[in-house]
């Protein structure tokens, strides 16, 4: 009986402890990250940070789908329209946490704010043509005026500029001052007006060519500063790197070499006779080559330097004074996670192997022809190759040694056993490496060839 009395007394005592009441001190609208919010600020921190459990206790009028987020003492309703009248309702039973309650129901009518003024370049970098229109697009919202600056970097200072700034990193205003005073020069600055519709994103083309008296090939930086509260805000400046050139460069890499391909950007044809320089971080020329037919290569060992001798860029000079640069410090495009499959790239030789058909019967001969080239695409003459016949159970059932002629060609055949297991077979060619330089797949089946009846 005493235990029961004590238990009842404790229940009454705990029941008499009142929950902590919090108030909403402010309901306001803000724009953030291209979204419009209405936020309610509570008088104290609350425990429940699960917005999904709070959403059923909040509604808006006019009705619409909205998001809900929590930021310390704020509960924010998102996915709203700018400059629109809303009424917000917050039920006092909203589960803010253990022993925390809202003191009453809340409702407020207010007009949401406009989108915050913003602008961005559409891409990280451009290569622009020598002829025709030279324009760079920007996307803006609620921006009416911009200050436009154009800088050019001297080619002799490119490596220093790449080391310090990179070709895609945004620059601060003081860094642009360094470019103007030390690494290059400022070509001009202009003020432009944008006929910007309210709260609507719009893409504009900055006509750079209009202000360039002479289209010198090289590396440029376009910088934009917004007009805010009666002045141009250089601390909100945004930058865009670009080059004027007709040289297109792309590279491929294997275990031994870095291959460089040069093309005309104007028509995608090979750009012949382009002189290429591999430049280190300390501005030293590591190697030189000429893209005779739009192709050249550098030994991959040159890319493995350390410190100041680490390869940083490739400079390309065309016979007509055209120029471009490729920044080697940028991430290469890796397709390994995009479902791209293929054979292992041979180290020294590459073989094309073919036969007269793709299916054979047990007991038949399997003829095959081989054309072998070295990794630099020259005929592999007088090369000894081991050809292995592998059955459907991956067992090696036969082997023959063949030698290519002066053109890298050879032919041979395997005789299948009358008791050969059916299934998928292959002929694998080896030239001293553990990986095959060529593989031919074919089927072994006890099939009956189709018969064709012809009436004459």
Buried (B, 14 or more C-beta within 10 A) or exposed (E): EEEEEEEEEEEEEEEEEEEEEBEBEEBBBBBEEEBBBBBBBBBEEBEBEEBEEBBEBBBBEEEEEBEBEBEEBBBBBBEBEBEBEBEBEBBEEBBBBEEBBBEEEBEBEBEBBBBBBBBBBEEEBBBBBBEEEBBBBBBBBBBEBBBBBBBBBBBEBBBBBBBBBBBBEBBEBEBBBBBBEEBBEBBEBEEEEBEBEEBEBBEBEBEBBEBBEEBBBBBBBBBBBBBEEEEBBBEBBBBBBBBBBBBBBEBEEEEBBBBBBBBBBEEEEBBBBBBBBBBBBBBEEBBEBEBEEBBBBBEBEBBEBEEEBBBBBBBBBBEEEBBBBBBBBEEEEEEEEEEEEEEEEBBEBBBBBEBEEEEBBBEBEBBBBBBBBBBEEEBBBEBEBBBBBBBBEEEEBBEEEBEBEEEBBBEBBBEBEEEBEBEEBBBBBBBEEEEBBBEBEBBBEEEEEEEEEEEE
